[in-house]
Amino acid sequence: MNLQPLLDALELQEDAARALAGDLRAQIDDLQTRLREAETHLEHLAITHKTVTGLADRLPAGPPDLPEHPDYPRILAAFNHATGPLRAKGVCEALGHELLPKNVEGTRAKLKRLVKLGILTEADTGNFARKQ
């Protein structure tokens, strides 16, 4: 019996298996490199997250959002031009509203809301000023 063809076939299979093993090792090396890079990137992101979180309480708070009504920016503009505290009636006049009780009370309610938001202060009852 001639074993040579069988040995040649086995050698071909061994060569193919060695080539496959080499390719897989190369892929593993590439994947390990990519994994190390991804882990390093994750570490950097974690450090950045920790730094930003640690600094967040030191950053000044932005101004609170104004309620959605066109009078609020106009009210603040009136206070920017005022030299002293304003009463609800004076703000109504600055806004060009008629001095009807419903308009004055509506404006007073808006001024109280701005006090609650920390934008205005009420120094004396009914006297409102821009918070310094």
N, CA, C and O atoms as a GROMACS GRO file, in nm:
protein
  528
    1MET      N    1   0.083  -0.116   0.000
    1MET     CA    2   0.000   0.000   0.000
    1MET      C    3   0.088   0.124   0.000
    1MET      O    4   0.188   0.130   0.071
    2ASN      N    5   0.050   0.220  -0.079
    2ASN     CA    6   0.126   0.343  -0.094
    2ASN      C    7   0.067   0.449  -0.001
    2ASN      O    8  -0.046   0.494  -0.021
    3LEU      N    9   0.145   0.489   0.100
    3LEU     CA   10   0.099   0.586   0.199
    3LEU      C   11   0.130   0.730   0.158
    3LEU      O   12   0.081   0.824   0.219
    4GLN      N   13   0.209   0.746   0.059
    4GLN     CA   14   0.252   0.880   0.021
    4GLN      C   15   0.135   0.974  -0.013
    4GLN      O   16   0.135   1.087   0.037
    5PRO      N   17   0.038   0.935  -0.092
    5PRO     CA   18  -0.073   1.028  -0.118
    5PRO      C   19  -0.148   1.066   0.010
    5PRO      O   20  -0.192   1.180   0.024
    6LEU      N   21  -0.162   0.973   0.102
    6LEU     CA   22  -0.229   1.003   0.228
    6LEU      C   23  -0.146   1.101   0.310
    6LEU      O   24  -0.201   1.194   0.369
    7LEU      N   25  -0.014   1.082   0.314
    7LEU     CA   26   0.074   1.174   0.386
    7LEU      C   27   0.074   1.312   0.322
    7LEU      O   28   0.075   1.413   0.392
    8ASP      N   29   0.072   1.317   0.189
    8ASP     CA   30   0.067   1.446   0.119
    8ASP      C   31  -0.064   1.519   0.152
    8ASP      O   32  -0.062   1.641   0.172
    9ALA      N   33  -0.173   1.448   0.157
    9ALA     CA   34  -0.303   1.509   0.190
    9ALA      C   35  -0.302   1.560   0.334
    9ALA      O   36  -0.355   1.667   0.363
   10LEU      N   37  -0.243   1.482   0.425
   10LEU     CA   38  -0.233   1.526   0.564
   10LEU      C   39  -0.146   1.651   0.576
   10LEU      O   40  -0.178   1.743   0.652
   11GLU      N   41  -0.038   1.655   0.502
   11GLU     CA   42   0.052   1.770   0.504
   11GLU      C   43  -0.019   1.895   0.453
   11GLU      O   44  -0.001   2.004   0.507
   12LEU      N   45  -0.099   1.878   0.349
   12LEU     CA   46  -0.177   1.991   0.298
   12LEU      C   47  -0.275   2.042   0.404
   12LEU      O   48  -0.292   2.163   0.422
   13GLN      N   49  -0.339   1.948   0.473
   13GLN     CA   50  -0.432   1.989   0.577
   13GLN      C   51  -0.360   2.057   0.694
   13GLN      O   52  -0.411   2.153   0.753
   14GLU      N   53  -0.242   2.004   0.728
   14GLU     CA   54  -0.163   2.066   0.834
   14GLU      C   55  -0.122   2.208   0.794
   14GLU      O   56  -0.131   2.300   0.876
   15ASP      N   57  -0.076   2.225   0.670
   15ASP     CA   58  -0.038   2.359   0.623
   15ASP      C   59  -0.157   2.456   0.629
   15ASP      O   60  -0.144   2.571   0.671
   16ALA      N   61  -0.273   2.406   0.587
   16ALA     CA   62  -0.393   2.490   0.590
   16ALA      C   63  -0.430   2.526   0.735
   16ALA      O   64  -0.468   2.639   0.763
   17ALA      N   65  -0.418   2.428   0.827
   17ALA     CA   66  -0.450   2.453   0.968
   17ALA      C   67  -0.351   2.551   1.029
   17ALA      O   68  -0.389   2.637   1.108
   18ARG      N   69  -0.219   2.538   0.990
   18ARG     CA   70  -0.118   2.633   1.039
   18ARG      C   71  -0.148   2.774   0.988
   18ARG      O   72  -0.137   2.870   1.064
   19ALA      N   73  -0.184   2.785   0.861
   19ALA     CA   74  -0.215   2.916   0.803
   19ALA      C   75  -0.337   2.978   0.874
   19ALA      O   76  -0.338   3.096   0.906
   20LEU      N   77  -0.439   2.895   0.897
   20LEU     CA   78  -0.558   2.943   0.967
   20LEU      C   79  -0.522   2.987   1.108
   20LEU      O   80  -0.567   3.093   1.154
   21ALA      N   81  -0.441   2.907   1.179
   21ALA     CA   82  -0.399   2.942   1.314
   21ALA      C   83  -0.320   3.074   1.314
   21ALA      O   84  -0.338   3.157   1.403
   22GLY      N   85  -0.233   3.093   1.213
   22GLY     CA   86  -0.158   3.218   1.203
   22GLY      C   87  -0.250   3.337   1.179
   22GLY      O   88  -0.232   3.443   1.239
   23ASP      N   89  -0.348   3.318   1.090
   23ASP     CA   90  -0.444   3.426   1.065
   23ASP      C   91  -0.524   3.460   1.191
   23ASP      O   92  -0.547   3.577   1.221
   24LEU      N   93  -0.565   3.356   1.263
   24LEU     CA   94  -0.642   3.379   1.385
   24LEU      C   95  -0.558   3.450   1.492
   24LEU      O   96  -0.608   3.537   1.563
   25ARG      N   97  -0.429   3.410   1.502
   25ARG     CA   98  -0.340   3.478   1.597
   25ARG      C   99  -0.326   3.626   1.561
   25ARG      O  100  -0.327   3.713   1.648
   26ALA      N  101  -0.312   3.654   1.431
   26ALA     CA  102  -0.301   3.794   1.386
   26ALA      C  103  -0.430   3.870   1.420
   26ALA      O  104  -0.424   3.985   1.466
   27GLN      N  105  -0.545   3.807   1.399
   27GLN     CA  106  -0.671   3.872   1.433
   27GLN      C  107  -0.682   3.894   1.584
   27GLN      O  108  -0.731   3.998   1.628
   28ILE      N  109  -0.637   3.795   1.662
   28ILE     CA  110  -0.640   3.808   1.808
   28ILE      C  111  -0.551   3.924   1.852
   28ILE      O  112  -0.591   4.003   1.937
   29ASP      N  113  -0.431   3.934   1.794
   29ASP     CA  114  -0.340   4.045   1.827
   29ASP      C  115  -0.406   4.179   1.794
   29ASP      O  116  -0.400   4.273   1.872
   30ASP      N  117  -0.470   4.186   1.676
   30ASP     CA  118  -0.538   4.309   1.636
   30ASP      C  119  -0.652   4.341   1.731
   30ASP      O  120  -0.670   4.457   1.770
   31LEU      N  121  -0.730   4.240   1.768
   31LEU     CA  122  -0.842   4.261   1.859
   31LEU      C  123  -0.794   4.302   1.997
   31LEU      O  124  -0.856   4.385   2.063
   32GLN      N  125  -0.683   4.243   2.043
   32GLN     CA  126  -0.629   4.281   2.173
   32GLN      C  127  -0.582   4.427   2.172
   32GLN      O  128  -0.601   4.499   2.269
   33THR      N  129  -0.521   4.468   2.063
   33THR     CA  130  -0.478   4.608   2.050
   33THR      C  131  -0.599   4.700   2.052
   33THR      O  132  -0.599   4.802   2.121
   34ARG      N  133  -0.701   4.664   1.976
   34ARG     CA  134  -0.823   4.746   1.972
   34ARG      C  135  -0.892   4.748   2.108
   34ARG      O  136  -0.946   4.851   2.148
   35LEU      N  137  -0.890   4.634   2.179
   35LEU     CA  138  -0.950   4.628   2.311
   35LEU      C  139  -0.875   4.719   2.409
   35LEU      O  140  -0.938   4.791   2.486
   36ARG      N  141  -0.741   4.716   2.406
   36ARG     CA  142  -0.662   4.804   2.492
   36ARG      C  143  -0.694   4.951   2.463
   36ARG      O  144  -0.708   5.032   2.556
   37GLU      N  145  -0.706   4.986   2.334
   37GLU     CA  146  -0.739   5.124   2.298
   37GLU      C  147  -0.877   5.163   2.348
   37GLU      O  148  -0.896   5.273   2.399
   38ALA      N  149  -0.974   5.072   2.335
   38ALA     CA  150  -1.110   5.100   2.382
   38ALA      C  151  -1.112   5.115   2.534
   38ALA      O  152  -1.180   5.203   2.587
   39GLU      N  153  -1.039   5.029   2.606
   39GLU     CA  154  -1.034   5.038   2.752
   39GLU      C  155  -0.967   5.168   2.796
   39GLU      O  156  -1.011   5.230   2.893
   40THR      N  157  -0.862   5.209   2.727
   40THR     CA  158  -0.796   5.336   2.758
   40THR      C  159  -0.892   5.452   2.736
   40THR      O  160  -0.899   5.545   2.816
   41HIS      N  161  -0.965   5.446   2.625
   41HIS     CA  162  -1.062   5.551   2.596
   41HIS      C  163  -1.170   5.556   2.705
   41HIS      O  164  -1.210   5.664   2.747
   42LEU      N  165  -1.216   5.439   2.749
   42LEU     CA  166  -1.315   5.434   2.857
   42LEU      C  167  -1.260   5.494   2.986
   42LEU      O  168  -1.332   5.565   3.057
   43GLU      N  169  -1.134   5.465   3.016
   43GLU     CA  170  -1.072   5.523   3.136
   43GLU      C  171  -1.068   5.675   3.126
   43GLU      O  172  -1.099   5.745   3.222
   44HIS      N  173  -1.031   5.726   3.009
   44HIS     CA  174  -1.025   5.871   2.989
   44HIS      C  175  -1.164   5.933   3.004
   44HIS      O  176  -1.180   6.039   3.064
   45LEU      N  177  -1.265   5.865   2.948
   45LEU     CA  178  -1.402   5.916   2.961
   45LEU      C  179  -1.447   5.915   3.107
   45LEU      O  180  -1.515   6.008   3.151
   46ALA      N  181  -1.411   5.812   3.181
   46ALA     CA  182  -1.449   5.805   3.322
   46ALA      C  183  -1.382   5.916   3.402
   46ALA      O  184  -1.444   5.977   3.489
   47ILE      N  185  -1.256   5.944   3.371
   47ILE     CA  186  -1.185   6.053   3.439
   47ILE      C  187  -1.250   6.187   3.405
   47ILE      O  188  -1.269   6.271   3.492
   48THR      N  189  -1.283   6.205   3.278
   48THR     CA  190  -1.348   6.329   3.236
   48THR      C  191  -1.483   6.345   3.303
   48THR      O  192  -1.518   6.454   3.349
   49HIS      N  193  -1.560   6.237   3.310
   49HIS     CA  194  -1.690   6.241   3.375
   49HIS      C  195  -1.676   6.279   3.522
   49HIS      O  196  -1.752   6.361   3.574
   50LYS      N  197  -1.579   6.217   3.588
   50LYS     CA  198  -1.557   6.246   3.730
   50LYS      C  199  -1.514   6.392   3.749
   50LYS      O  200  -1.559   6.457   3.843
   51THR      N  201  -1.428   6.442   3.661
   51THR     CA  202  -1.382   6.581   3.670
   51THR      C  203  -1.498   6.677   3.650
   51THR      O  204  -1.514   6.772   3.727
   52VAL      N  205  -1.577   6.654   3.546
   52VAL     CA  206  -1.689   6.743   3.517
   52VAL      C  207  -1.791   6.740   3.631
   52VAL      O  208  -1.842   6.844   3.671
   53THR      N  209  -1.819   6.621   3.682
   53THR     CA  210  -1.913   6.609   3.793
   53THR      C  211  -1.860   6.682   3.916
   53THR      O  212  -1.936   6.748   3.988
   54GLY      N  213  -1.730   6.671   3.940
   54GLY     CA  214  -1.670   6.739   4.055
   54GLY      C  215  -1.671   6.889   4.041
   54GLY      O  216  -1.677   6.961   4.141
   55LEU      N  217  -1.665   6.939   3.919
   55LEU     CA  218  -1.664   7.083   3.897
   55LEU      C  219  -1.804   7.142   3.882
   55LEU      O  220  -1.821   7.264   3.891
   56ALA      N  221  -1.902   7.059   3.859
   56ALA     CA  222  -2.038   7.108   3.830
   56ALA      C  223  -2.092   7.196   3.942
   56ALA      O  224  -2.160   7.295   3.914
   57ASP      N  225  -2.063   7.162   4.067
   57ASP     CA  226  -2.116   7.243   4.176
   57ASP      C  227  -2.042   7.374   4.192
   57ASP      O  228  -2.088   7.463   4.263
   58ARG      N  229  -1.928   7.389   4.128
   58ARG     CA  230  -1.852   7.514   4.136
   58ARG      C  231  -1.890   7.613   4.027
   58ARG      O  232  -1.858   7.732   4.036
   59LEU      N  233  -1.960   7.564   3.924
   59LEU     CA  234  -2.000   7.652   3.814
   59LEU      C  235  -2.119   7.736   3.858
   59LEU      O  236  -2.208   7.688   3.928
   60PRO      N  237  -2.120   7.862   3.817
   60PRO     CA  238  -2.235   7.945   3.853
   60PRO      C  239  -2.360   7.895   3.782
   60PRO      O  240  -2.357   7.853   3.667
   61ALA      N  241  -2.468   7.903   3.854
   61ALA     CA  242  -2.595   7.860   3.794
   61ALA      C  243  -2.639   7.962   3.691
   61ALA      O  244  -2.626   8.083   3.712
   62GLY      N  245  -2.690   7.914   3.582
   62GLY     CA  246  -2.741   8.004   3.479
   62GLY      C  247  -2.870   8.068   3.527
   62GLY      O  248  -2.931   8.023   3.624
   63PRO      N  249  -2.911   8.172   3.459
   63PRO     CA  250  -3.035   8.237   3.502
   63PRO      C  251  -3.151   8.141   3.483
   63PRO      O  252  -3.154   8.062   3.388
   64PRO      N  253  -3.248   8.147   3.574
   64PRO     CA  254  -3.361   8.057   3.559
   64PRO      C  255  -3.441   8.091   3.434
   64PRO      O  256  -3.443   8.206   3.391
   65ASP      N  257  -3.506   7.993   3.379
   65ASP     CA  258  -3.588   8.015   3.260
   65ASP      C  259  -3.709   8.098   3.299
   65ASP      O  260  -3.773   8.074   3.401
   66LEU      N  261  -3.738   8.195   3.214
   66LEU     CA  262  -3.856   8.277   3.237
   66LEU      C  263  -3.980   8.200   3.195
   66LEU      O  264  -3.976   8.121   3.101
   67PRO      N  265  -4.091   8.225   3.264
   67PRO     CA  266  -4.216   8.165   3.219
   67PRO      C  267  -4.248   8.214   3.078
   67PRO      O  268  -4.204   8.321   3.036
   68GLU      N  269  -4.325   8.135   3.006
   68GLU     CA  270  -4.356   8.168   2.868
   68GLU      C  271  -4.471   8.267   2.860
   68GLU      O  272  -4.587   8.229   2.850
   69HIS      N  273  -4.437   8.392   2.866
   69HIS     CA  274  -4.535   8.500   2.847
   69HIS      C  275  -4.455   8.620   2.797
   69HIS      O  276  -4.346   8.646   2.847
   70PRO      N  277  -4.507   8.692   2.700
   70PRO     CA  278  -4.429   8.803   2.643
   70PRO      C  279  -4.402   8.917   2.740
   70PRO      O  280  -4.313   8.998   2.715
   71ASP      N  281  -4.478   8.926   2.850
   71ASP     CA  282  -4.455   9.036   2.944
   71ASP      C  283  -4.327   9.019   3.025
   71ASP      O  284  -4.268   9.119   3.066
   72TYR      N  285  -4.281   8.896   3.048
   72TYR     CA  286  -4.165   8.877   3.136
   72TYR      C  287  -4.038   8.945   3.085
   72TYR      O  288  -3.974   9.016   3.163
   73PRO      N  289  -3.999   8.928   2.960
   73PRO     CA  290  -3.881   9.002   2.914
   73PRO      C  291  -3.901   9.154   2.920
   73PRO      O  292  -3.807   9.229   2.947
   74ARG      N  293  -4.023   9.197   2.895
   74ARG     CA  294  -4.051   9.341   2.901
   74ARG      C  295  -4.045   9.391   3.045
   74ARG      O  296  -3.999   9.503   3.069
   75ILE      N  297  -4.090   9.311   3.139
   75ILE     CA  298  -4.080   9.348   3.281
   75ILE      C  299  -3.935   9.363   3.321
   75ILE      O  300  -3.897   9.460   3.387
   76LEU      N  301  -3.853   9.267   3.281
   76LEU     CA  302  -3.710   9.275   3.315
   76LEU      C  303  -3.645   9.395   3.250
   76LEU      O  304  -3.558   9.458   3.310
   77ALA      N  305  -3.685   9.429   3.128
   77ALA     CA  306  -3.632   9.548   3.061
   77ALA      C  307  -3.670   9.673   3.140
   77ALA      O  308  -3.589   9.765   3.152
   78ALA      N  309  -3.793   9.677   3.194
   78ALA     CA  310  -3.835   9.792   3.275
   78ALA      C  311  -3.747   9.805   3.398
   78ALA      O  312  -3.710   9.916   3.436
   79PHE      N  313  -3.712   9.694   3.461
   79PHE     CA  314  -3.625   9.698   3.578
   79PHE      C  315  -3.482   9.737   3.541
   79PHE      O  316  -3.412   9.800   3.620
   80ASN      N  317  -3.438   9.699   3.421
   80ASN     CA  318  -3.304   9.738   3.377
   80ASN      C  319  -3.293   9.889   3.359
   80ASN      O  320  -3.186   9.946   3.377
   81HIS      N  321  -3.403   9.953   3.322
   81HIS     CA  322  -3.403  10.098   3.301
   81HIS      C  323  -3.437  10.176   3.427
   81HIS      O  324  -3.419  10.298   3.432
   82ALA      N  325  -3.487  10.107   3.529
   82ALA     CA  326  -3.529  10.175   3.652
   82ALA      C  327  -3.408  10.210   3.737
   82ALA      O  328  -3.307  10.139   3.738
   83THR      N  329  -3.420  10.320   3.809
   83THR     CA  330  -3.312  10.361   3.899
   83THR      C  331  -3.337  10.316   4.042
   83THR      O  332  -3.248  10.326   4.127
   84GLY      N  333  -3.457  10.266   4.069
   84GLY     CA  334  -3.490  10.220   4.203
   84GLY      C  335  -3.596  10.112   4.195
   84GLY      O  336  -3.627  10.061   4.088
   85PRO      N  337  -3.653  10.078   4.310
   85PRO     CA  338  -3.758   9.977   4.311
   85PRO      C  339  -3.883  10.026   4.236
   85PRO      O  340  -3.907  10.146   4.223
   86LEU      N  341  -3.958   9.930   4.187
   86LEU     CA  342  -4.082   9.961   4.116
   86LEU      C  343  -4.198   9.890   4.183
   86LEU      O  344  -4.183   9.783   4.242
   87ARG      N  345  -4.313   9.953   4.173
   87ARG     CA  346  -4.437   9.892   4.220
   87ARG      C  347  -4.508   9.833   4.098
   87ARG      O  348  -4.474   9.865   3.985
   88ALA      N  349  -4.605   9.748   4.122
   88ALA     CA  350  -4.678   9.683   4.013
   88ALA      C  351  -4.742   9.787   3.921
   88ALA      O  352  -4.744   9.768   3.799
   89LYS      N  353  -4.792   9.895   3.978
   89LYS     CA  354  -4.855  10.000   3.898
   89LYS      C  355  -4.754  10.066   3.804
   89LYS      O  356  -4.785  10.093   3.688
   90GLY      N  357  -4.633  10.091   3.855
   90GLY     CA  358  -4.528  10.151   3.771
   90GLY      C  359  -4.484  10.057   3.659
   90GLY      O  360  -4.455  10.102   3.548
   91VAL      N  361  -4.480   9.927   3.687
   91VAL     CA  362  -4.444   9.829   3.584
   91VAL      C  363  -4.553   9.825   3.479
   91VAL      O  364  -4.525   9.814   3.360
   92CYS      N  365  -4.680   9.833   3.522
   92CYS     CA  366  -4.792   9.835   3.428
   92CYS      C  367  -4.778   9.954   3.333
   92CYS      O  368  -4.797   9.941   3.212
   93GLU      N  369  -4.745  10.069   3.388
   93GLU     CA  370  -4.726  10.188   3.305
   93GLU      C  371  -4.611  10.168   3.207
   93GLU      O  372  -4.620  10.206   3.091
   94ALA      N  373  -4.501  10.107   3.256
   94ALA     CA  374  -4.385  10.084   3.169
   94ALA      C  375  -4.420   9.988   3.056
   94ALA      O  376  -4.364   9.998   2.946
   95LEU      N  377  -4.510   9.895   3.082
   95LEU     CA  378  -4.551   9.799   2.980
   95LEU      C  379  -4.656   9.856   2.886
   95LEU      O  380  -4.687   9.796   2.783
   96GLY      N  381  -4.711   9.972   2.922
   96GLY     CA  382  -4.813  10.033   2.838
   96GLY      C  383  -4.952   9.975   2.861
   96GLY      O  384  -5.040   9.989   2.776
   97HIS      N  385  -4.972   9.909   2.974
   97HIS     CA  386  -5.104   9.853   3.007
   97HIS      C  387  -5.190   9.962   3.072
   97HIS      O  388  -5.138  10.052   3.140
   98GLU      N  389  -5.318   9.953   3.051
   98GLU     CA  390  -5.410  10.044   3.122
   98GLU      C  391  -5.402  10.010   3.270
   98GLU      O  392  -5.381   9.895   3.308
   99LEU      N  393  -5.419  10.113   3.352
   99LEU     CA  394  -5.408  10.093   3.497
   99LEU      C  395  -5.540  10.043   3.555
   99LEU      O  396  -5.595  10.102   3.648
  100LEU      N  397  -5.589   9.936   3.500
  100LEU     CA  398  -5.708   9.870   3.551
  100LEU      C  399  -5.667   9.773   3.661
  100LEU      O  400  -5.556   9.718   3.656
  101PRO      N  401  -5.752   9.750   3.759
  101PRO     CA  402  -5.716   9.658   3.868
  101PRO      C  403  -5.673   9.520   3.819
  101PRO      O  404  -5.579   9.462   3.874
  102LYS      N  405  -5.739   9.467   3.716
  102LYS     CA  406  -5.700   9.333   3.668
  102LYS      C  407  -5.559   9.334   3.609
  102LYS      O  408  -5.486   9.236   3.623
  103ASN      N  409  -5.520   9.443   3.542
  103ASN     CA  410  -5.385   9.452   3.486
  103ASN      C  411  -5.280   9.466   3.595
  103ASN      O  412  -5.174   9.405   3.589
  104VAL      N  413  -5.311   9.550   3.696
  104VAL     CA  414  -5.216   9.571   3.806
  104VAL      C  415  -5.198   9.441   3.884
  104VAL      O  416  -5.086   9.405   3.918
  105GLU      N  417  -5.308   9.371   3.912
  105GLU     CA  418  -5.298   9.245   3.987
  105GLU      C  419  -5.225   9.138   3.905
  105GLU      O  420  -5.147   9.061   3.960
  106GLY      N  421  -5.251   9.133   3.776
  106GLY     CA  422  -5.180   9.038   3.690
  106GLY      C  423  -5.031   9.065   3.688
  106GLY      O  424  -4.949   8.973   3.691
  107THR      N  425  -4.997   9.194   3.682
  107THR     CA  426  -4.854   9.231   3.683
  107THR      C  427  -4.793   9.198   3.819
  107THR      O  428  -4.680   9.150   3.826
  108ARG      N  429  -4.868   9.225   3.927
  108ARG     CA  430  -4.817   9.193   4.062
  108ARG      C  431  -4.790   9.042   4.073
  108ARG      O  432  -4.690   9.001   4.132
  109ALA      N  433  -4.879   8.961   4.018
  109ALA     CA  434  -4.859   8.815   4.022
  109ALA      C  435  -4.733   8.776   3.944
  109ALA      O  436  -4.658   8.688   3.987
  110LYS      N  437  -4.710   8.841   3.832
  110LYS     CA  438  -4.587   8.812   3.754
  110LYS      C  439  -4.463   8.854   3.832
  110LYS      O  440  -4.361   8.785   3.830
  111LEU      N  441  -4.473   8.969   3.901
  111LEU     CA  442  -4.359   9.015   3.980
  111LEU      C  443  -4.331   8.918   4.095
  111LEU      O  444  -4.215   8.889   4.126
  112LYS      N  445  -4.436   8.868   4.158
  112LYS     CA  446  -4.418   8.770   4.267
  112LYS      C  447  -4.354   8.642   4.213
  112LYS      O  448  -4.271   8.580   4.280
  113ARG      N  449  -4.394   8.601   4.092
  113ARG     CA  450  -4.335   8.481   4.032
  113ARG      C  451  -4.185   8.504   4.007
  113ARG      O  452  -4.105   8.413   4.027
  114LEU      N  453  -4.148   8.623   3.963
  114LEU     CA  454  -4.006   8.654   3.940
  114LEU      C  455  -3.929   8.656   4.072
  114LEU      O  456  -3.810   8.626   4.075
  115VAL      N  457  -3.996   8.693   4.180
  115VAL     CA  458  -3.932   8.687   4.313
  115VAL      C  459  -3.906   8.541   4.349
  115VAL      O  460  -3.798   8.507   4.397
  116LYS      N  461  -4.007   8.454   4.326
  116LYS     CA  462  -3.990   8.312   4.357
  116LYS      C  463  -3.879   8.249   4.275
  116LYS      O  464  -3.810   8.159   4.322
  117LEU      N  465  -3.861   8.297   4.151
  117LEU     CA  466  -3.753   8.245   4.066
  117LEU      C  467  -3.617   8.301   4.103
  117LEU      O  468  -3.515   8.258   4.050
  118GLY      N  469  -3.614   8.399   4.195
  118GLY     CA  470  -3.487   8.456   4.238
  118GLY      C  471  -3.433   8.562   4.145
  118GLY      O  472  -3.315   8.596   4.152
  119ILE      N  473  -3.518   8.616   4.058
  119ILE     CA  474  -3.473   8.719   3.964
  119ILE      C  475  -3.495   8.858   4.023
  119ILE      O  476  -3.412   8.947   4.006
  120LEU      N  477  -3.607   8.875   4.093
  120LEU     CA  478  -3.638   9.002   4.159
  120LEU      C  479  -3.640   8.980   4.309
  120LEU      O  480  -3.646   8.866   4.358
  121THR      N  481  -3.636   9.090   4.382
  121THR     CA  482  -3.655   9.085   4.526
  121THR      C  483  -3.770   9.179   4.561
  121THR      O  484  -3.798   9.274   4.488
  122GLU      N  485  -3.834   9.152   4.671
  122GLU     CA  486  -3.938   9.240   4.721
  122GLU      C  487  -3.886   9.298   4.851
  122GLU      O  488  -3.901   9.239   4.958
  123ALA      N  489  -3.823   9.417   4.839
  123ALA     CA  490  -3.760   9.479   4.956
  123ALA      C  491  -3.865   9.515   5.060
  123ALA      O  492  -3.857   9.471   5.174
  124ASP      N  493  -3.961   9.593   5.022
  124ASP     CA  494  -4.075   9.627   5.107
  124ASP      C  495  -4.197   9.568   5.040
  124ASP      O  496  -4.193   9.532   4.922
  125THR      N  497  -4.302   9.556   5.113
  125THR     CA  498  -4.425   9.502   5.055
  125THR      C  499  -4.466   9.587   4.936
  125THR      O  500  -4.493   9.706   4.949
  126GLY      N  501  -4.471   9.523   4.819
  126GLY     CA  502  -4.514   9.593   4.698
  126GLY      C  503  -4.404   9.662   4.623
  126GLY      O  504  -4.428   9.709   4.511
  127ASN      N  505  -4.283   9.673   4.678
  127ASN     CA  506  -4.170   9.736   4.610
  127ASN      C  507  -4.075   9.627   4.559
  127ASN      O  508  -4.016   9.553   4.638
  128PHE      N  509  -4.062   9.620   4.430
  128PHE     CA  510  -3.983   9.514   4.367
  128PHE      C  511  -3.857   9.576   4.304
  128PHE      O  512  -3.860   9.686   4.251
  129ALA      N  513  -3.745   9.500   4.312
  129ALA     CA  514  -3.620   9.546   4.254
  129ALA      C  515  -3.547   9.428   4.193
  129ALA      O  516  -3.572   9.312   4.226
  130ARG      N  517  -3.457   9.459   4.103
  130ARG     CA  518  -3.374   9.356   4.040
  130ARG      C  519  -3.278   9.302   4.143
  130ARG      O  520  -3.216   9.380   4.216
  131LYS      N  521  -3.263   9.171   4.150
  131LYS     CA  522  -3.170   9.109   4.246
  131LYS      C  523  -3.028   9.141   4.203
  131LYS      O  524  -2.995   9.131   4.085
  132GLN      N  525  -2.947   9.178   4.297
  132GLN     CA  526  -2.808   9.217   4.264
  132GLN      C  527  -2.718   9.099   4.261
  132GLN      O  528  -2.599   9.112   4.236
   0.00000   0.00000   0.00000
